[in-house]
Amino acid sequence: MKIGVLALQGAVAEHITAFSTLNTEAIRIRLPSDLDSLDALVIPGGESTTMGKLLSDYGLTKPIRKLAGQGFPIFGTCAGMILLAKKVADLDLEPLGAMDIEVTRNAFGRQVDSFEADLAIPALGDGTFHGIFIRAPVIQKANAGVEVLCQLNSNVVAARQGNILVCAFHPELTNDLRLHRYFLDLITGDYGA
């Protein structure tokens, strides 16, 4: 299995390390031709406006939209969640529209308001998952067909629709690999479609 990690900006190396620890090949994706022969794609955390503009500049927007429309597995963390949404309230560019969610950026505040919290994510089994929230977004609305995986208070912070998985926090910044393993199981069909 080969996972591509969008390497335009953001927490790229951390995702590659997580998949390597799970004995899965992960490579950096910078150009449309890099998407060939992948089994899945990760859009990491970073700055969503910058990443969105770079997706366009490097000709990646249309190919990723096409892959998402074909049911290709994509995992978006933080900024990746923003870019995969169908609607984003305060984004100056059109998101990829791969997942039927509406997202609000910086929902918990600015950089100084970043925080960590232990989250209950039943799909990952017993115990909590330590979430690192850095200028994190939230899902304001999850439409039909979207499965909510985790809420923090009343805020939806992780969800899945078909082969698209998103979270508002940064699992790649922890040593807990359960969310990455969940994504790999999603690719192989162990969690259903």
N, C-alpha and C positions, 0 to 999 in steps of 0.2 A: 504494500500500500504506500502511496506517495501523497503527502499533504503539502499544499502550497501555502506559504504565509506571505500575504501582501507586504512587500518590503519598501513601501514608499516613505513611511514615517511611523513612529510609534514603537510599541513593545514587541519587536520582531524576534530578537534573539531569545527572549524568554519563552515564547511559544515553541520555537525550534527545539530548545532544550527540553521542554516538557514532553514533546512527542518523541524525542530521542531517548529520553528516560523510559518511555513506553515501547521502546524498540520499533519505532515507526519512523520512516524516512520523512523529513520535512525540509523543504527547499524554499529559498527566497524567490518571490515573484515580483518582477518589475515591469515586464513587457507582455503584450498579448500572447506572443509565441511561448512564453513561459507557462501558460495555462494548459498547453498540450500535455497529454498523458498524466494529468493529475487525477486523483480519486476524490479530492475534497480541497476546499480553500478556507483559510482563516483570514479574517479582516481584524487586525489587532486594535487595541486601544491606542490612542494618540490624539491628535487634534482634528476633529471631523471636517472642518472647513478646508484646512490644508490638504487632508487626505482626499477629499472630494475633488478639489481642483487638480491634484496630481493624477487622480484616476482619469480625469478628462484629458489632461495634457499628455499622458502616456498612452492614450487610446484604450484604456481598460474598462471604461464604463459600459459600453455596449456589449463586449464579450462576457462580462460578469453578469449583466442583466440577462443575456441569452442563456447562460449556464443555469442561473437561478430559475428561469422559466422552464427549464428542462428537468427540474428536480435535483440538480447538482447539490451535494452537501456543502453548506457554508456555515461557518461558525464566526459570529461577530461579537467581540468583547468591547464594551464601552463605546468608543467612537465607531467601531464596527457595527454595533447595534444601531446607532444613529443612521449610518449610511445604508443599512439594509432595510430600514423602515419604509413604509409606503408614504408616510407623511411625518414631517418634522416641523414643529411650530415656528422655530426661530433659526432656520438654516437658510443661508443665502444661495443655495444651489439645490437642484433636484436630487433627492436621494435615489438609491438604486431601485427601491420599490419592490424588493424581493419578499418581504414579509408584511402581512396585513395588520400592521401596528401603527399607532401614532405615538411619537416620542417627543419628550421635552428635554432639551439639553440643560446641563448644569442645574438639574432639578433640586439638588441639595445645597447649592450655593457655589461659591468660588473656590479656588485652589486651597485657601486657608480653611475651608469648611470640609475638606476631605476627611474621611474617617474609615474605621474598620468595624465590622459587625459579624457576629456568628449567625449564619443563616440556616434555616431548615429547608432542605431541598429533598423531598421524599424520593424523587427519581434516582437519587444517588445513594439511597439506603439510609441506615441509621446514622445518628450523629449529625453534628452541624458542619457547615462549610464556612471557612473564614473568608469573608468577602472584604476586599480592599476597594473602596470607593474613592475615586479621584475625579473631581468635577463631574460626577456621574450623572447620566441621564436616567429617566424612568419611562416606562411605557404607560402613557396616559389612557390608551384605549387598545385593547386586544380584540380584534374582530373575530367572527366565526371562523373556526378552523385553527385558531391559535390556542395552544395549550400553555397555560400559565404554570411555570415550574417553581417559582419562588416569589414571595412578597416580603417586603420589609415594611413593617407597619401596614399601611394600606397601599403602598407603592409596589407595582409589579417590576421586578428587577431581573427576572429570567423567564424566557419563554421559548417555545418550539412550535414551528409550523412545518409539517412534513420533514424535509431534510435540512431545514434552516434552524439553527440554534443561536440564541442571543442571550447575553447577560450584560448588566449595567456595570458590573464590577470587573476586577482583573484577576482571574484565576491563575494566570501565568506568573503572577508575582508571589504565589504561595508554593509550598511543597506538596499541596494536596492535588493529586492528579485525577481525581474522580470525574471532574467535568470534562477534561480532555479524553479520558477513557470512555465516558458516556458518548462523546461525539464520535469516537472511533466505532463504538458499538452501533451507533445510529447509521454510520456508513455501511457497516456489514449487515444491518438489518436485525440485530439482536434486540432492539427496542421497538421494532415496527416502523412503519412509514407514516 
